[in-house]
């Protein structure tokens, strides 16, 4: 009678080593750190890219045994192996991230404080003061003035009971009660029709001088935006 002998189980397997632990720790730090830096800490794309590249290199080392034959040179500096791969991956990821990352706020607390707006066509400007109420909701009050001369203005609107919501960290929606001083202090209500998108802007001051450097005007504010 034939006897069937079952093959012995392979008890010789690859043991977990301290190097594996280090590689996985670096992979975790690289990927999780890169995502957190990008989403919550306003880190530049190049910093995020190096974190992600470190995560990729750690996984390649863990599962493929390293990166051979890679090289990267900048002038007299030449890198090889894993370091070259990290720099190459980081620069590639940075190119993609830099074109996709938009200007944005980190959280609602970045909105707190005083914000100004201007309406050049109507020679008017306004201010809103944003804070959080007892429930943690964003609320605001404010006003809008029409400037008659450089130092004289007429109050157009007084804003109260404003409610503001941050959406996608780069736009806001709001509604506010308005006292209309142009029409007998009538009560009206303003609502945003669509999200007001946050854009980068340059804010500063200017003044005018004559041909010989003499001051011919007081300082005025300027804002450049796209």
Residue pairs with C-beta under 8 A, 6 or more apart in sequence:
20 62
23 58
23 59
23 61
23 62
24 58
24 62
26 54
26 55
26 57
26 58
27 54
27 55
27 58
27 59
27 62
28 55
29 51
29 54
29 55
30 51
30 52
30 53
30 54
30 55
30 56
30 57
30 58
31 51
31 52
31 55
33 51
34 48
34 49
34 51
34 52
34 55
37 43
37 47
37 48
37 51
38 45
38 48
38 97
38 101
40 106
40 107
41 106
42 106
45 93
45 94
45 97
45 98
45 101
46 90
46 94
46 98
48 93
48 94
48 97
49 89
49 90
49 91
49 92
49 93
49 94
49 97
50 86
50 90
52 89
52 90
52 93
53 85
53 86
53 87
53 88
53 89
53 90
53 93
54 86
56 85
56 89
57 67
57 82
57 85
57 86
57 89
60 66
60 67
60 85
61 67
61 82
66 81
66 82
67 81
67 82
67 84
67 85
68 81
70 80
70 81
70 82
70 84
70 85
70 88
71 78
71 79
71 80
71 84
72 78
72 79
72 80
72 83
72 84
72 85
72 87
72 88
73 79
79 87
102 170
103 170
103 198
103 199
103 200
104 168
104 169
104 170
104 198
105 111
105 166
105 169
105 170
105 198
106 169
107 166
107 169
108 132
108 138
108 166
111 130
111 138
111 164
111 166
111 172
112 130
112 131
112 132
113 129
113 130
114 127
114 128
114 129
114 130
115 127
115 128
115 129
115 130
116 125
116 126
116 127
117 125
117 126
117 127
117 128
118 124
118 125
118 126
118 223
119 125
119 126
119 144
122 146
123 146
123 147
124 144
124 145
124 146
124 147
124 156
125 144
125 145
125 147
126 142
126 143
126 144
126 145
126 157
126 159
127 142
127 143
128 140
128 141
128 142
128 159
128 162
129 140
129 141
129 142
130 138
130 139
130 140
130 162
130 164
131 138
131 139
131 140
132 138
132 139
133 139
137 163
138 163
138 164
138 165
138 166
139 161
139 162
139 163
139 164
140 159
140 162
140 164
140 174
140 176
141 159
141 160
141 161
141 162
142 158
142 159
142 162
142 176
143 155
143 157
143 158
143 159
144 155
144 156
144 157
144 159
145 153
145 154
145 155
145 156
146 153
146 154
146 156
147 153
148 154
150 218
154 181
155 181
156 180
156 181
156 182
157 178
157 179
157 180
157 181
157 182
158 178
158 179
158 181
159 176
159 177
159 178
159 179
159 190
160 176
160 177
160 178
160 179
161 176
161 177
162 174
162 175
162 176
162 177
163 174
163 175
163 176
164 172
164 173
164 174
165 172
165 173
165 174
166 172
167 173
167 195
168 195
170 197
170 198
171 195
171 196
171 197
171 198
172 192
172 195
172 196
172 198
173 192
173 195
173 196
174 190
174 191
174 192
174 196
175 189
175 190
175 191
175 192
176 189
176 190
177 187
177 188
177 189
178 187
178 188
178 189
178 190
179 185
179 186
179 187
180 186
180 187
180 188
199 225
199 226
200 225
200 226
201 223
201 224
201 225
202 223
202 224
202 225
203 221
203 222
203 223
204 221
204 222
205 219
205 220
205 221
205 222
206 219
206 220
206 221
206 222
207 215
207 217
207 218
207 219
207 220
208 215
208 216
208 217
209 215
209 216
210 216
